[in-house]
Each structure stands twice: as C-alpha cells, then as structure tokens.
Amino acid sequence: MGRTYIVEENVGQYLLNVDLQGKAFVSGLLIGQSSSQKDYVILATRTPPKEEQNENLKHPKAKLDNLDEEWATEHANQVSRMLPGGLLVLGVFIITALEMGNDFQNALRRLVFAVEKSLNKKRLWNFTEEEVSERVTLYLCSSTKNLPGQEHLPSKRIFCRTYDVHDPKSSAKPADWKYQNGLSTSWISLECTVHVNIHIPLSTASVSYPLEKNTKNGLTRWAKQIENGVYLINGQVKAEDCDLLEGQKKSSRGNAQATSHCLDVRVLTQLLLNSDHRSTATVQICSGSVNLKGAVKCRAYIHSNKPKVKDAVQAVKRDILNTVADRCEILFEDLLMNEIPEKKDSEKEFHILPHRVFVPIPGSAVMLCDYKFGDESAEEIRDHFIEMLDHRIQIEDLEIAEEMNTVYVNSPMNTEATLDNTDDEQPKQPIKTTILLKIQQNTGVIAAFAVAVLAAGLSFHYFSD
C-alpha cells in the first residue's frame, strides 16, 4: 500500500487552471506537511519561466530536455524560505497535454531528487530516522476532460508516484491522491519568540573561507543548542508522545468541525538552554567574529488530526533554525549583489537586516512568510509572493513580525576567543571582520514574564557552570 496524499481542493482548482500558453509542459512544486500516516498538500505553485526558455517551450514537440533542473531547484530554495515551521516542499508536478511516457517519468524522478538534494544543503537540521523520506511526483494530462459535475477537480488523467529520496536507486511507488475541502482551516498555530545571542569567532585557520561559510559553520554549532533545548507549551513541559491538545477544553457541540475551531488557538513556546549540553572547546587566535543578537519571531503549524507534542516541538525548532539561517543568507546575497566595497580595519559600516513578514493563505489558518529590507515597499513584497508562489495577496494582509534591524560591521585584529573545533579545509580568501546582526522584536510581542525569568535563571546557571 502506497502513501496517501490528502490535498486541499483549492490545490486541485489551481492545477486545473494552469494555462500551458502553448508550451509543452509546466512544472512546479507541491507544498504541505508530512506525517507518519499520510501527507497533507495545502499549496501548489508553478516554476516561473525563464525569459530565454519561453520560445523553446512553446513548441508542442519540445522535449523534456528543456526542463531546467537548476532553475527549478533555485525556485524551490526561494520558496522554502517562505515556509514557516511544519511546512515542506513535498514534491513536484508536471502538467502537459502530451501522453505519459518514460521521458516524463524520468524527468519527474530527476527533478524530485534534485530539489531535495538542493534543499538539504541549506538546512541546519537533519531528518530523523522516524520521518518519512518519500517525496511525491504528480503528472497531469491537461487534454483529458472531466465528467459533468467534476469541473472543480483537475483532469482525471493523474499519475501520482513517490520516491524514497534517501535511496538513489529508489523505484516509483503508487500513491493515492485525495481531495478534501477546508483541509488546513483548523490547523494549530504555534508561536515562539527566541532571544538569540550567537558569537561566531573567525579563527586564523579559517580566515580565508567565504564569510557565508564561516557563519554557517558557527550556526551549526548553535543549532545543537536549539536541538537540545527544553520547550514549554502554554507554560508547561509535556511528554513527547503526549497529545498536543490534551487538557484543552472542547466545544459543547459534538461535531468535529466545531471542536477543531474551538481548539485552533496559538500555542506559545519558550526555549530554555539545556544545562546538560557541553561542547569541547579550544582557545585559538581569531581575526574577527560574527555576532548575532536580538529577538526572533518564529511560527509553526501542525495539522489538527491528533497531533503529538514531539511533532509541534520539532516544527518550532526547525522554524527557529530556518529563519536565522535564511536572514544571514539573504543578507550576504544582498551585500554581494550590491558589491559593497571592503572597509578598512578602522572603519565601521551599517546595513539593514531583513525582518519577517507573514501573509495568510486564503481559506486557511496557515500563514506564509517572506523577508523585507527596510527600503523595500509593500508592493515589492506582494510582487515577490506572486512571482514565487503564483498567488495574489492583499497588501493590507501583510503582517510585519519584527521592527527594522541593523547590522554593525567592525574589523578588530588578532583577538583571542573560545570556539568549537573548526573544519580542516584550506582557506581561500582573507576575512578580517566583526559583524553584529541586531534583530529587534516588535514591541507588540511580549513573552510571559514568569517564563522569561525562568529562562534567564537557567541560562545564568548554564554559563556559570
């Protein structure tokens, strides 16, 4: 028996409405949440066409060799940044008027493996052994007409297959593709404000690595603290296998829909350092450092079908790691794109750090996110959503999670610092910089006072030891 994919009906309508515009095919991504029993697909988005590809793809006999895997994987990387905790790129689709053949099946297989490989390179976390490693490929033949009364559903010619992306020799397995109306209207939202204070020394041994790689190495060490943290849900520590909604009051009405709406509340979580975690440290001469300090607004979503505490905590952890890593990556991309000249050791430089913006999915309790620099307008954010997700949003629906932030750049020389062991790779380019990433929390978001005091106390105990 293959996996079952429960799909939001709006996704089916979207796939039905995709216009080939004379092209041989259109490819895209399937987005949702994976669980041990089944997967949930709540969004689909086609890959934006490249200008130089338009003419080639308009010929009906164009081969699938024109499928640009590099362009498709870059789109997947951009979309992945816009997904809060709990959501993943679950697979890929191809819509075409041509008959299904080995060329299409092989193209889908190559694409789903390429996308997963590219996404894994950027993550600060790894999938657990218990998690499902299957990803879905969907083929839709747009030339087949639906029967009367089925106009709201995609074409009947659907081939849904899965591949184990952890096994390069994996063969296709059949999967069920089922539609459900209002799939994510009652999903549970979890919010967490994390106070980040990360110091990443740049040792002389790694002085010539690209700044982005140095930062990622330091974030990898910080990620272990996040993984080993203690999480409180509504101020309580709960067992991992416990039901997430255990103890919540249920609606007096007996129907499941009413109960779901009653339990659809925000679950606040707070991160505490685990004092049992220790790392081996050495003292080395440093040529600079990268410092990240401030409050980060995180958000995750969990399906409402008997969710477990461990699933909710895992979703929050990954959103914490993703949003910090994404901000750094976006910042370095912006600096590289604008070709900011290198400053002298005695000079200082300030940059604008992107802050998080949330946007709701129409007809859903789930919100997607993006990152906005201070000089970007709301219209630019709207246009980016349309380009990446192929869905229109309303500017008035934009929810800015954090205030404008700044980056302080300085360049001290030959300072000593304590750090974890670094990689053994040989340096390539010199770096002599200290960067302070300041992330400020929106004044409208305040953590519970008692939990904050407890977190501070445990942190003081940890660092005292």
C-alpha positions as CSV (number, residue, x, y, z in Angstrom):
1,M,0.0,0.0,0.0
2,G,1.4,3.4,-1.1
3,R,1.2,6.6,0.8
4,T,-1.9,8.7,0.8
5,Y,-1.9,12.4,0.0
6,I,-4.8,14.5,1.4
7,V,-5.0,17.5,-0.9
8,E,-6.8,20.8,-0.4
9,E,-9.4,21.2,-3.1
10,N,-8.1,24.7,-3.9
11,V,-4.9,23.0,-5.0
12,G,-6.9,20.9,-7.4
13,Q,-8.6,24.0,-8.8
14,Y,-5.2,25.7,-9.2
15,L,-3.8,22.8,-11.1
16,L,-6.8,22.7,-13.3
17,N,-6.5,26.4,-14.1
18,V,-2.8,26.4,-15.0
19,D,-2.5,27.6,-18.6
20,L,0.1,26.0,-20.7
21,Q,0.1,29.0,-23.1
22,G,1.2,26.9,-26.0
23,K,4.1,25.3,-24.0
24,A,4.8,21.6,-24.0
25,F,4.6,21.4,-20.2
26,V,4.6,23.4,-16.9
27,S,6.4,22.2,-13.8
28,G,6.1,23.2,-10.2
29,L,6.2,22.4,-6.5
30,L,3.8,20.8,-4.1
31,I,3.9,22.2,-0.5
32,G,2.5,20.8,2.7
33,Q,3.2,18.7,5.8
34,S,4.3,15.1,6.2
35,S,3.2,12.7,8.9
36,S,3.8,9.1,9.6
37,Q,0.3,8.1,8.4
38,K,-0.3,10.5,5.4
39,D,0.9,13.7,3.8
40,Y,-1.1,16.9,3.5
41,V,-0.8,19.1,0.4
42,I,-2.1,22.7,1.0
43,L,-0.4,24.6,-1.8
44,A,0.9,24.2,-5.3
45,T,3.0,26.7,-7.3
46,R,4.4,26.5,-10.8
47,T,8.0,27.3,-11.5
48,P,8.4,30.8,-13.0
49,P,9.5,30.6,-16.7
50,K,12.9,32.0,-17.7
51,E,12.7,34.6,-20.5
52,E,15.2,32.7,-22.7
53,Q,13.2,29.5,-22.4
54,N,9.8,30.9,-23.5
55,E,10.3,30.4,-27.2
56,N,11.7,26.9,-26.9
57,L,8.9,25.7,-24.6
58,K,6.1,27.0,-26.9
59,H,6.7,24.2,-29.4
60,P,4.4,21.3,-28.7
61,K,7.1,18.8,-29.6
62,A,9.7,20.3,-27.3
63,K,11.5,17.6,-25.4
64,L,11.7,17.4,-21.6
65,D,15.4,18.0,-22.1
66,N,14.4,21.7,-21.9
67,L,13.4,21.2,-18.2
68,D,15.9,23.3,-16.4
69,E,16.6,21.5,-13.2
70,E,18.9,24.2,-11.9
71,W,16.2,26.9,-12.4
72,A,13.6,24.6,-10.8
73,T,15.8,23.9,-7.7
74,E,16.6,27.6,-7.3
75,H,12.9,28.3,-7.2
76,A,12.5,25.5,-4.6
77,N,15.2,27.2,-2.5
78,Q,13.4,30.5,-2.7
79,V,10.0,29.0,-1.8
80,S,11.5,27.1,1.1
81,R,12.5,30.4,2.7
82,M,8.8,31.4,2.6
83,L,7.6,28.3,4.5
84,P,7.1,28.5,8.3
85,G,7.9,25.6,10.6
86,G,6.0,22.4,9.8
87,L,5.7,23.0,6.0
88,L,8.0,21.4,3.4
89,V,8.3,21.0,-0.3
90,L,6.7,17.6,-0.6
91,G,7.3,17.0,-4.2
92,V,6.9,18.2,-7.8
93,F,4.4,18.2,-10.6
94,I,4.3,18.4,-14.3
95,I,1.2,19.5,-16.3
96,T,1.2,18.7,-20.1
97,A,-1.1,17.9,-23.0
98,L,1.2,15.1,-24.0
99,E,0.8,11.5,-23.2
100,M,2.5,10.0,-20.2
101,G,5.7,8.2,-21.1
102,N,9.1,7.1,-19.8
103,D,10.5,10.6,-20.6
104,F,8.0,12.3,-18.3
105,Q,8.5,9.7,-15.5
106,N,12.3,10.0,-15.7
107,A,12.1,13.8,-15.8
108,L,9.9,13.9,-12.6
109,R,12.3,11.5,-10.9
110,R,15.4,13.5,-11.7
111,L,13.6,16.7,-10.6
112,V,12.3,15.5,-7.3
113,F,15.8,14.2,-6.3
114,A,17.5,17.4,-7.5
115,V,15.1,19.5,-5.4
116,E,15.5,17.5,-2.3
117,K,19.3,17.5,-2.6
118,S,19.5,21.2,-3.0
119,L,17.2,21.9,-0.1
120,N,19.2,19.6,2.2
121,K,22.4,21.6,1.6
122,K,21.0,24.7,3.2
123,R,19.4,23.2,6.3
124,L,20.9,23.4,9.8
125,W,18.9,20.3,10.8
126,N,18.6,16.7,9.6
127,F,15.5,14.5,9.2
128,T,15.1,11.9,11.9
129,E,15.0,8.2,11.3
130,E,11.3,8.0,12.1
131,E,10.4,10.6,9.5
132,V,9.1,9.6,6.1
133,S,11.7,10.0,3.3
134,E,9.3,9.6,0.4
135,R,8.6,12.6,-1.9
136,V,5.7,12.8,-4.4
137,T,5.7,13.3,-8.2
138,L,2.5,14.2,-9.9
139,Y,1.7,14.0,-13.7
140,L,-1.4,15.7,-15.0
141,C,-2.6,15.4,-18.6
142,S,-4.5,18.6,-19.3
143,S,-6.0,17.3,-22.6
144,T,-8.4,15.0,-20.7
145,K,-11.8,16.5,-20.0
146,N,-13.7,15.9,-16.7
147,L,-17.1,14.4,-16.5
148,P,-20.1,16.7,-15.8
149,G,-20.1,17.6,-12.1
150,Q,-16.4,17.2,-11.8
151,E,-15.4,20.6,-13.3
152,H,-13.9,21.7,-10.0
153,L,-11.4,18.9,-10.0
154,P,-8.2,18.5,-12.0
155,S,-8.0,16.3,-15.1
156,K,-8.8,12.6,-14.5
157,R,-5.5,11.6,-16.1
158,I,-3.4,11.8,-12.9
159,F,-0.4,9.7,-12.1
160,C,0.8,10.0,-8.6
161,R,4.1,8.3,-7.6
162,T,6.5,8.5,-4.7
163,Y,10.3,8.0,-4.5
164,D,12.5,7.4,-1.4
165,V,14.8,10.4,-1.8
166,H,17.3,8.8,0.7
167,D,17.8,5.9,-1.8
168,P,19.3,6.9,-5.1
169,K,18.2,3.6,-6.6
170,S,14.6,4.0,-5.4
171,S,11.9,3.0,-7.9
172,A,8.5,4.6,-8.2
173,K,5.7,3.6,-5.9
174,P,2.0,4.3,-6.5
175,A,0.2,6.7,-4.1
176,D,-3.3,7.9,-3.5
177,W,-4.3,11.5,-4.3
178,K,-7.5,12.5,-2.5
179,Y,-9.1,15.9,-2.2
180,Q,-10.6,17.5,0.9
181,N,-12.3,20.8,1.3
182,G,-11.0,23.2,4.0
183,L,-8.0,20.9,4.8
184,S,-6.0,23.5,6.8
185,T,-8.7,25.7,8.2
186,S,-8.3,24.3,11.7
187,W,-4.6,23.7,11.8
188,I,-2.9,24.7,15.0
189,S,-0.6,27.7,15.1
190,L,2.5,27.7,17.4
191,E,4.4,30.9,18.1
192,C,7.8,31.4,19.8
193,T,10.0,34.4,20.4
194,V,13.6,33.4,20.7
195,H,16.3,35.7,22.2
196,V,19.4,35.0,20.1
197,N,22.9,35.7,21.2
198,I,25.4,34.0,19.0
199,H,29.1,34.7,18.9
200,I,31.0,33.1,15.9
201,P,34.8,33.6,16.1
202,L,36.7,33.5,12.8
203,S,39.9,31.8,13.6
204,T,43.1,32.4,11.6
205,A,42.8,28.8,10.4
206,S,39.6,29.7,8.6
207,V,40.3,33.3,7.9
208,S,40.1,32.9,4.1
209,Y,36.8,31.0,4.0
210,P,33.9,32.9,2.4
211,L,32.1,34.8,5.2
212,E,28.8,32.9,4.4
213,K,30.5,29.6,5.0
214,N,32.1,30.8,8.3
215,T,28.8,31.9,9.5
216,K,27.0,28.7,8.6
217,N,29.7,26.7,10.5
218,G,29.1,28.8,13.6
219,L,25.3,28.5,13.2
220,T,25.7,24.7,13.0
221,R,27.2,24.7,16.5
222,W,24.4,27.0,17.7
223,A,21.9,24.6,16.2
224,K,22.9,21.9,18.6
225,Q,21.8,24.2,21.5
226,I,18.4,24.6,19.8
227,E,18.0,20.9,19.3
228,N,18.9,20.2,22.9
229,G,16.7,22.9,24.3
230,V,13.6,22.5,26.6
231,Y,10.4,23.7,25.2
232,L,7.3,24.8,27.2
233,I,3.9,24.7,25.6
234,N,1.5,27.2,27.2
235,G,4.0,27.4,30.1
236,Q,4.2,23.6,30.6
237,V,6.7,20.9,29.7
238,K,4.8,18.0,28.2
239,A,5.9,14.4,27.3
240,E,6.8,14.0,23.7
241,D,4.2,11.3,23.0
242,C,1.5,13.2,24.7
243,D,-1.4,14.7,22.6
244,L,-0.6,18.3,21.9
245,L,-4.2,19.4,22.7
246,E,-4.5,17.3,25.8
247,G,-6.2,19.2,28.6
248,Q,-7.8,21.8,26.2
249,K,-11.5,22.5,26.7
250,K,-13.6,21.1,23.9
251,S,-16.7,22.6,22.3
252,S,-20.0,21.6,23.8
253,R,-21.2,20.7,20.4
254,G,-20.3,17.2,19.3
255,N,-19.4,17.7,15.7
256,A,-15.7,17.5,14.8
257,Q,-15.6,20.8,12.8
258,A,-16.8,22.8,15.8
259,T,-14.3,21.1,18.1
260,S,-11.5,21.9,15.7
261,H,-12.4,25.6,15.6
262,C,-12.5,25.7,19.4
263,L,-9.1,24.2,19.7
264,D,-7.5,26.3,17.0
265,V,-5.5,28.5,19.4
266,R,-2.0,29.8,19.4
267,V,0.3,27.7,21.5
268,L,3.2,29.8,23.0
269,T,6.5,28.1,23.4
270,Q,9.6,29.3,25.1
271,L,13.2,27.9,24.6
272,L,15.4,27.2,27.6
273,L,19.0,26.1,27.3
274,N,19.7,22.5,28.3
275,S,22.4,22.7,31.0
276,D,23.4,19.1,30.3
277,H,24.8,20.1,27.0
278,R,28.6,20.7,26.9
279,S,30.9,21.1,23.9
280,T,34.6,20.6,23.6
281,A,36.3,24.0,23.2
282,T,39.8,25.2,22.4
283,V,41.4,28.6,22.5
284,Q,42.6,29.9,19.2
285,I,43.8,33.2,17.7
286,C,41.0,34.9,15.8
287,S,41.0,37.5,13.1
288,G,37.4,38.6,13.6
289,S,34.0,37.4,14.6
290,V,30.3,37.4,13.6
291,N,27.8,38.2,16.3
292,L,24.0,37.7,16.1
293,K,22.0,39.2,18.9
294,G,18.3,40.0,19.3
295,A,14.8,38.6,19.4
296,V,13.4,36.4,16.6
297,K,9.7,35.9,15.9
298,C,9.1,32.2,14.9
299,R,5.9,30.5,13.8
300,A,5.0,26.9,13.0
301,Y,1.8,25.0,12.0
302,I,0.6,21.5,12.8
303,H,-2.3,19.6,11.4
304,S,-5.2,19.0,13.7
305,N,-5.5,15.2,13.3
306,K,-4.4,14.1,16.8
307,P,-1.0,15.9,16.7
308,K,1.7,14.9,19.2
309,V,3.8,17.2,21.3
310,K,7.0,16.0,19.6
311,D,5.7,17.0,16.2
312,A,4.9,20.5,17.4
313,V,8.3,21.0,19.1
314,Q,10.1,19.7,16.1
315,A,8.2,22.2,13.8
316,V,9.1,25.1,16.1
317,K,12.8,24.0,16.4
318,R,13.1,23.9,12.6
319,D,11.5,27.3,12.1
320,I,14.0,28.8,14.6
321,L,16.9,27.4,12.7
322,N,15.5,28.2,9.3
323,T,14.6,31.8,9.9
324,V,18.0,32.7,11.4
325,A,19.9,30.9,8.7
326,D,17.7,32.5,6.0
327,R,18.3,36.0,7.3
328,C,22.0,35.6,7.2
329,E,21.9,34.1,3.7
330,I,19.6,36.9,2.4
331,L,21.9,39.5,3.9
332,F,25.1,38.1,2.3
333,E,23.3,37.8,-1.1
334,D,22.3,41.4,-0.8
335,L,25.8,42.5,0.0
336,L,27.2,40.5,-2.9
337,M,24.6,41.8,-5.3
338,N,25.2,45.4,-4.4
339,E,29.0,44.9,-4.4
340,I,29.6,46.9,-1.3
341,P,33.3,47.8,-1.1
342,E,35.5,46.4,1.6
343,K,36.1,48.7,4.5
344,K,39.4,49.4,6.3
345,D,40.1,47.9,9.7
346,S,39.3,51.1,11.5
347,E,36.1,51.9,9.6
348,K,32.5,50.8,10.6
349,E,29.6,50.0,8.4
350,F,25.8,49.7,9.0
351,H,23.4,47.6,6.9
352,I,19.7,46.9,7.0
353,L,18.9,43.4,8.1
354,P,15.7,41.8,6.7
355,H,12.8,41.3,9.0
356,R,10.0,38.8,8.8
357,V,6.6,39.4,7.1
358,F,3.7,37.0,7.3
359,V,0.8,36.6,4.8
360,P,-2.3,34.3,5.2
361,I,-3.2,31.7,2.7
362,P,-6.8,32.4,1.6
363,G,-9.2,30.0,3.2
364,S,-6.6,28.6,5.5
365,A,-5.3,29.0,9.1
366,V,-1.8,28.8,7.8
367,M,0.4,31.9,7.0
368,L,3.4,32.0,4.7
369,C,6.4,34.4,5.3
370,D,8.9,36.5,3.5
371,Y,11.8,38.8,4.4
372,K,11.7,42.5,3.9
373,F,14.6,45.0,3.9
374,G,13.8,48.5,5.3
375,D,13.8,50.2,1.9
376,E,11.5,47.6,0.2
377,S,7.9,48.6,-0.3
378,A,4.8,46.5,0.4
379,E,4.2,46.4,-3.3
380,E,7.6,44.7,-3.9
381,I,6.8,42.1,-1.2
382,R,3.4,41.5,-2.9
383,D,5.1,41.1,-6.3
384,H,7.6,38.6,-4.8
385,F,4.8,36.5,-3.5
386,I,3.1,36.4,-6.9
387,E,6.4,35.5,-8.6
388,M,7.4,32.8,-6.2
389,L,4.1,31.3,-5.2
390,D,1.9,32.3,-8.2
391,H,-0.8,33.5,-5.7
392,R,-2.1,37.0,-5.3
393,I,-2.1,38.6,-1.9
394,Q,-3.6,41.8,-0.5
395,I,-1.1,44.4,0.8
396,E,-3.4,45.0,3.8
397,D,-2.9,41.4,4.8
398,L,0.9,41.8,5.3
399,E,1.8,41.2,9.0
400,I,5.2,42.6,9.9
401,A,6.5,40.5,12.7
402,E,9.6,42.5,13.6
403,E,10.9,46.0,13.5
404,M,13.7,47.3,11.3
405,N,17.0,45.9,12.2
406,T,20.6,46.9,11.6
407,V,23.9,45.2,11.1
408,Y,27.1,46.6,12.7
409,V,30.3,45.8,10.9
410,N,33.7,46.2,12.6
411,S,37.2,44.8,12.0
412,P,39.4,44.0,15.0
413,M,42.6,42.2,14.6
414,N,44.3,39.2,16.4
415,T,41.7,38.8,19.2
416,E,41.5,35.6,21.2
417,A,38.2,33.8,21.7
418,T,36.9,30.4,22.7
419,L,35.3,28.3,19.9
420,D,34.5,24.8,18.9
421,N,36.8,22.9,16.6
422,T,36.6,24.2,13.0
423,D,36.7,22.4,9.7
424,D,40.0,21.2,8.2
425,E,39.5,22.8,4.8
426,Q,42.2,25.1,3.5
427,P,41.4,28.9,3.4
428,K,41.0,30.8,0.2
429,Q,40.2,34.5,0.8
430,P,41.1,36.6,3.8
431,I,38.4,37.9,6.2
432,K,39.0,40.3,9.0
433,T,35.6,41.4,10.1
434,T,33.2,41.5,13.0
435,I,29.6,41.6,12.1
436,L,26.8,42.3,14.6
437,L,23.4,41.3,13.5
438,K,20.8,43.1,15.6
439,I,17.4,41.6,15.5
440,Q,14.8,43.6,17.4
441,Q,11.4,42.2,18.5
442,N,8.2,44.1,17.7
443,T,7.0,45.9,20.8
444,G,3.6,44.3,20.4
445,V,5.0,40.8,21.0
446,I,6.0,40.2,24.7
447,A,6.9,36.9,26.3
448,A,5.4,35.8,29.5
449,F,7.3,37.4,32.4
450,A,7.5,34.3,34.6
451,V,8.9,32.1,31.7
452,A,11.4,34.8,30.8
453,V,12.7,34.9,34.4
454,L,13.0,31.1,34.5
455,A,14.8,31.1,31.2
456,A,17.2,33.8,32.4
457,G,17.9,31.9,35.6
458,L,18.7,28.7,33.8
459,S,20.8,30.5,31.2
460,F,22.8,32.1,34.1
461,H,23.3,28.8,35.8
462,Y,24.4,27.2,32.5
463,F,27.0,29.9,31.7
464,S,28.2,30.0,35.4
465,D,29.0,26.3,35.2
